[in-house]
Amino acid sequence: MTQTAYRLADIAARFGGRLLGDPEVRVQQIATLDSAQPQHISFLSNSKYRAQLAATQAGAVILGEPDADATALPRIVCDNPYAYFARVSALLNPESKAVPGIHASAVIGEGAQVDPSAHIAAHVVIGAGAVIGAGSIVMAGCSVGDRTVIGENARLYPRVVVYHDCIIGNNLIVHSGAVIGADGFGMAMEDGRWLKIPQIGRVVIGDDVEIGANTTIDRGALSDTVIEDGVKLDNQIQIAHNVRVGAHTAIAGCAGVAGSAVIGRYCRIGGSANILGHLQIADHVEISIGSLITKSIREPGTYTAIYPFSSNAEWRRNAPYLRHLDELANKIKILQHEIEALKGK
């Protein structure tokens, strides 16, 4: 496929920014500073990589005001080079357009409504009474449960499973292997045996949400599990029943959120972080990678709960003391009192 080339002048007219240098330079792909060639546009979002900027062979670059004069290359100067790069990359790498229609091998349940502009690929199953919105693409092997509603311009990659009665907004992206609406882990103990609690809630997902590969979002036990607008979920995340994730929050891979936790808006949660059930996380909270959150966070800010990395031998020497920190703290208090008493004498 021939790559379309764009003039810098056209890119700046589309996305804004201050253009310095030859506006007629044409670029057809984006690349890193160290790998770029004359047909590429690259970007500098952190001034500490200026050395790479000096050596790059890119035809043009995107950078911020502090670096505007750091190169003589044709360049677009903007407030947020990384976001600008994302927009230019989307321009140069448009998603393929699927042909509307339903593959002959697809199974469409009774009363299901599939918009004529949607694309339903091979071996897809759409449940009874389900709704697939305009421009949506459901790729091979996906399963959409009874009465589930999927909005406009959704993109479900192969083998996504959405259970019954889920409500999903517009512009959803779901990557392969994700499961939306499976039962939450609800069990009650009686006479030494577990009794399953029926999970009768739904999963409700807003607009502009992206869900990574093999991520699971459980349906609610009684009320709904809710993923608000603009949320971005990485691969292999577990969202348990009745969780609410606030708008525009981003969660990195392998994180886990236990049942009925409420995460605020514009939060950023690092990979492998875990949040215990029934906790409240305020808006604009950042949780460091690998942290275990055991109590609610009421104020915005960055929170970290990671034991410092060390060699195994060093860890073994220190671990016994961790079990007796309360005893050591009491001894220190006693010593402090004794020192103060001696000073008084």
N, C-alpha and C positions, 0 to 999 in steps of 0.2 A: 504494500500500500504506500502510495506517495505521500510524504509528509508535507502538510501545508506550511509555507513560510510566511511569517508576519513581519512587517516593518515595525521598528521601535516606535515610530510615530503612531501607528495604529494601536499598539499595545498601550501606550501612554494615554491615548485618547479614550480607550475603553476603560482602563483601570485607574487613571489619574497618575499623580507623581510628577516630578520635575525631570525633564529629559535634558541631558547634557551630552554633547557630541553629535555625531552624524545620525539624523533621524531616519535615514534611508537604509540603514543596516537591517538585514533580514535574518531572522532566527527561525529554526524549525523544531528545536527540541531544547529541553532544559537539562543541565548537568552540573555536577559539583565543580568547584573551582579547579581542583587538581586533575580532573578528567575531561574538562570541556575543550571543545574544538571551535574553530571560527563559526560554525553553523549553530552553535549553542548559546543560550543565555544562561548565566549562572547568578549566584546571589551570595551576599555576605551579610549575615545577621548578627555576627559577633566580631567586634574589632580585633580580638586576639588572633584571628585567622588572616590578618592583613598580609602576612608573608605569602600565603597561598594566592591572595589577590594579585600580588606583584608578579607572580610567576604564571598566572593563568593564561591559557590561549583562547579563552572564550571570546566570542564576537561582541558580547555586551554583558553587562552585569546589573544586578539590582542591589542597592545598598541604602543605608540610612544616612541622615544628614551628617552625623559625626565623621563618616567616611567618604563624603561626597567628593573630596579632593584627593583621595588616596590612590586614584588611578586616572590615566588619561583615556581609558577605554570608553566607548559609548556606554551610557549608563542611565538608569532611571533611579532617581532619589526619592525615597518615600519614608513615611513614619514607621512602617512595620514591614521590613524586607521579607520576613518569613511568611507572613500572610500574603504579601504580594506575590511571592514565589508560588504559593499554593494556587492562586488565581491564574497565574500565567501557565502553570503546569496543567491545570484543568483545560485551559484554552488550547494548548498544544496537544493534549491527549484526551480528546473527547470520548465519552463512553459510546460504545457501539449501539446503534439503534436496532432494536428487535422488530421483526415483522409482526404486526397484529395478527391474531388468530389463535386457534386452539388445535394442538397436535392431535392426530387421529387416535393416538394411544392414551390420551388423557381421559380421566374419568371425572365427569361433572355431576355432582349430586342433584337430586330433585330440588327445584326451586332456587338453585344457586344463580347468582347474577354476575356474569363476567362482562365487563365493559367491552364493546367491540374493538377498542383501541388497545386492549391488553394483549399480552403474549403469554400463552400457556404452553409450556414445552412438553416433551415426551414424558410419559409415565407419571405425570402430575395427577394428584387426587384432590379434588375440591369438594368439600363436604356439602351436605344438604343445607340449603338456606344461606350459604356463605356468600360474601360480596367481594369482588375484586374490582378495584377502582380503575379509572381511566389511565392509560399509559403505563400500568404496572406490568412487571416482567416476573413470571414465576418459572424458574428454570427446572431442568430435568430432575425428576424424582422427588419433588417437594410434596408435602402433604399439608393441606389446610383444612382444619376441622369444621364440623357443622356449626353454622350460624356465626362463624368468625367474619369480621369485617376488616378488610384491608383497604386503605385509602388510595389516593392517586399517586402515580409515579413511584410506586414501591419497586424494589429490586430484591428478589429472594434468590440467592445463589443455590446451586444444586443441593438437594437433600436437606433442605430446611424443613423443620416440622413445627407447625403452629396448631396447637390443640383447639378444641371447641370453645366457642363463645368469647374469644379474645377480640379486643377492639384496638385497631392499629391505625394511626394517622397517616398523613401524606409524607412522601419522600423518604420512606423507610429504606434502609439498606441492611440486609441480614446475610451474613456469610455462612458458608457451608457447615452443616452439622449442628447449627444452633437449634435449640429446642425452647419454644415459648409456650408456656401454659401447662407444663407437666405438673403433677400433683406436688404440693408442698409436703415436707416431711413432718406430717402430723400424726402422732401416735399417743395412745393412752394405755397405761399399764393396769391390768386387772388380773388378779390371781396368777401372777407370774408370766403372763402372756401379753403381747402387744396387740391392741385393738387399733385398726386404721380409722382415722377420722376423715370422713369425706371432705374433700377440698372443693367447696362450692363457689368460691370467688372466681374472679377472672384475672387476666392480665390486660391492662389498659396502657397503651403506648401512644405518646404524642407525636407531633410532627418533627421531621428532620432528625430522626434518631438513627444511629448506626450501631449494629450489634455484631461482634466479632465471631469468628469460627469457634464452634463447640462451646459457646456460652449458653448457659441455661438460666431461664427466668421462670420461676415457679408461680403457679396461680395461687390466689389467696385462699385461705381456709374458709373465711366467712366474707370479709370485705375483699377488695381488689388489691393486687400488686400493681403499682403505678410507676411508670417511667415517663417523666415529663418531657416537654419539648427540648430538642437540641442535645439530648444526652448522648454521649459517645462511650460505648463499652468495647473494650479490647477482647482478645481471644480468651477462652477458657475461664470465664468469670462465672461465679455462682451467685445468683440473686434469689434469696429464699422467699417464702410466702409472706405476703402482706408488707413487703418492703416498699418504701416510696423513695425514689431517686429524683431529686429536684432538678429543675431545668438547667441545661448547659453544664452539667457536671460530667467530668471525664474520669473513667476508672480503667487503670492499666491491667494487663494480663494476670490471670491466676489469683485475682483478689476474690474474697468471699464476704458476702453480707448476710448475716443470719436474720431469722424471721422477725418481722415487725420493726426493724430498724428504719429510721427516717433520716435520710441524707439531704442536706440543704441544696440550695442553688449555687452554681458556679464553684463547686468543690472539685478538687483534684486528688485522686486517691492512687497511690503508687502500686506497682505490681506486687502481688503476693501479700498485700495488706489484708487484714481481717477485722471485721467490725462485728461485735457480739450483738445478740438480739435485743430488741426493745430499746436500743439507744437512740439518742437524738444528736445529730451532727448539724451544727449551725451552717448558715450560708458562708461561702468564701473560706472554707477550711481546706488546707492542704495536708494530706497524711503521707508521711514518707514511706518509701518502699519497705515491705516486710514488717510493718508495724502491726501490733495487736492492740486494738482499741477496746478497752474493757469498761469504760464509763463514758457518759455523754460528754460532748464538747459543746459548750455554750457560746464561745466567742470565736470570731474569725482568727485565722493565723495558721502557722505551720506547726504540726505535731509529729513527734518521732518517738517510737518505742522499740528501739533496736539495741540489743546487747552488743557491745563492741566486738568486732572480729578479732580473733587471736589464734595462735597455734593451739593444737589440741592439748599439748603439754601445759601451756600457760592456762588454758581454760580449766583443766583438771586441778591445777593449783588454786585457782580462784573460786571455783564452784562451791567448795565446802563453806567458804565464808559467806556466800550469798544466802545460805540457809540460816545464818545466824546474824543477819544484819540488824535485827531488832535488839538482840543482846549486845552487839557491839555499840549500837547507838546509845543504849542505856549506860554502858560503861563509860562512854565518852562524856555523857552528861554528868556522871558522878565525878569524873576526873576534873571537869570544868568547875564544878562546885568546890572541889577540894583546892584547886588552884586559886580560885577567887578568895577562899577562906585564908589561904596562906598569904596572899597579897594583903589582905586586911590586917594580918598580924604584923 
